């Protein structure tokens, strides 16, 4: 009979163990201490910790750049999607130069490996400019060979402002506009004013239309 009692007690303890409750031989209840660690099959539960999502380096750098943005009264920066700092709109209204008074809107697209790689800039409006082609591609040294990781979005915006104030006829993207600018600056200025009124530009036997009215 003693042997049977021990066997019954062993079965009872096994049943309690499977439900997460164990009584020691001296009657102490150890409820939950084992049940919290074991599942129904007696194996140890897998505990998973929720990992915090790592913020990409490009986003950390852009957060810093955005806090330091300063285009003055000439440039304004907005974000189409505030959750995506890598795409921004920059509207520039030059206060002097050929394009004075017109507002141009650039899209600045920041690559994943920024600042090791320069952003790309595209102009939405059609413009008659030596360093911006008719499709909106922008040509400035800071976005090409002169780019360095120490530069930031402010530097890009200043470069765009400078480009609209001071075109460079010796490093053209629109070769016809550059030649026009170099050979006859007065005629070039008249052509720009015509384009800003939505008119047609004619130079070197070529006709260019489709400019938006901006003044």
N, C-alpha and C positions, 0 to 999 in steps of 0.2 A: 504493500500500500504506500509506503514512503516513496518508492521509486515512481509510482504512478502520479503522486502529487507533484513531484519535481517536474515530471514530463508535462502535466497539465499547466503548471506555472510557466514553464518554458514556452508552451504554445500561446499562453495569454500574453506574455511579454512580446512574443513575435508579432501577435496581432496588434498590440498597442504600438509597437515600433512602426508597423506599416501605416498606422493612422497618425503617426507623429507624436505619440504619447508613450512614455516609458516610465514604469515605476521601478525604483531600485529595490533591492532586497529588504532594506530597512523601512520601506513604505514611503520614501520621499518621491514626489511627483516631479519628473523632469520633462514635463509637457512642452513641446515645441522646439526643444533644443536640437533634437535630431530631425524632427519633421520639417523644420525650416531648411535643412541642408539636403534632405533626401527627397526624391520624388517617389511615386508609387512603386517603382521597380527597384528602389533602394539605391539608385545611382545618384551621384552628386549633381545638383542643379547647376546649369551653366548661367553664370551671372554676366550680363552684358552692360557695359557702361556706355551711355550716350556720348559720343564724341562731338565736341564742338567743331563746327565747320570752320576750316582754315580760310582766312581772308587772303586772297591772292596778293602778291607783292605789288602788282600794277594798281590794284584798288587802293592799297595803303598809300602809295605814292600820289595817286590822283586826289585822294582826300586832302592831302597836304597842299597840293597845287591849287585845288579849288578854294581853300581857305585864303590863299594868297592872291587870288585873281584881282587884277586891277587894270581895267582898260580905260578908266576915266570916263569922260562923257562921250568918247568916240566909239568905244566898243562895249557891247553887251553880250553876256554869255547866258544861255539857257540850256536846260537838259530836257529833251523830249520824254525820256524815261528817267525819273530820279533814282531808280534802282540800278541804272547802268551809267556810270560816270565815264565810260569809254567813248560814248557818242555825245557830242555837244554841238550846239549851234552858236555861232559867233556872228552877230550883226555889227557891221562897221559903217559909220557915216563920216567920211573924211571931212575935216574942217579946213582943208586947203588942197591945192593941186588940181589936176585935170578933172577928177571925179568928185569935187567938193559938193556937198549937199545931197548926194545920192547915197542910198543905203544898200549895202551888199551883204548877203547872207552866206556864210561859209559853214560847211559841215566839217568838224574836226573829228577824225576817227583815230582812236588811240589803240595801237596793237598790244597784244598780250605781253610782249617782251619790252614794252616801254619801262624805263627811259633808255634802254640800250638801243632801241630802234625808234626813229622819229615818227610822229603822227603823220597822217595824210590829210590834206585839206582839199576840199572841193567847193567851188563857188556855184551856187544855185542859179544865179542870174547870168545871162549872156553879157559879156563885156568886151569892149575893144581895147585890149591891153597887151603890151609886148610880152609880159611874163605870165599871162593867164590865157589859155587857149579858149576857143569858142565852146568847148565842152565843159569848161570849168576847172580843168586841171591847173594846178598852181606850181610855179617854178620859183623857188627862193632857196638860196644856199643853205639856210638853216635847216631846211627839211631834207637836205641831201648830204653833201660832203662835209659841211660845217656842223652837222649835228653832233652833240656830245651829251652823255648821260647827265651832266650837271645842269643842262638846260631844262626848262619846264614849259608848261602850257602858256604862261605869261610871255615867255620868249617867242613862242609861236604867234601869239596874238600881236605882239609888237612888230613882228616881221610882216604880218599881213597889213597892219596899219601903214608901215613904212612903204610897202609895195604899192599901196594905193596913193600914197603921197609922192613917191619918187620912183617911177618906173625905170627899169634898166634895159636900155636898147642893145646892150652888148651881150646879154645872156638870155636870148629870147625863147619863148615857147610858141608864141604867135609871130612867125618870122615876117609876115607882111606888115603887121602892126609895128614891129620893131624897126623895120626899114622905113616905114612912114615917119615914125618918131625921130629917127636919126637924120633923115634927109630933109624933112620939112616939119619942124616942131609946131609952127603956126597952123599949118594945114591939119596936122594931127590933132591939135587942140580943138579945131572946128569940127573934125570928124567925131571926136569924143562927145562934144556937146550935142551933135546931131543924134548920136546913138542914145544919149541919155533922154532925149525927147521921143525915143521910139522910132527914129528915122533910119534911113538906109545909108550905109557908109560905102563910098567908092574910092578905090585907090589902086593904082597899078593895073588897071583893066579889070579889076575884080569888084564885085558888088556883094555886100554883106548886109543882110536884113534880119529881122526877128529879134531886135533888141527891145527889152521892156522899157516902158516910159517910167523914169525914176525921178524926174525933176519937173 
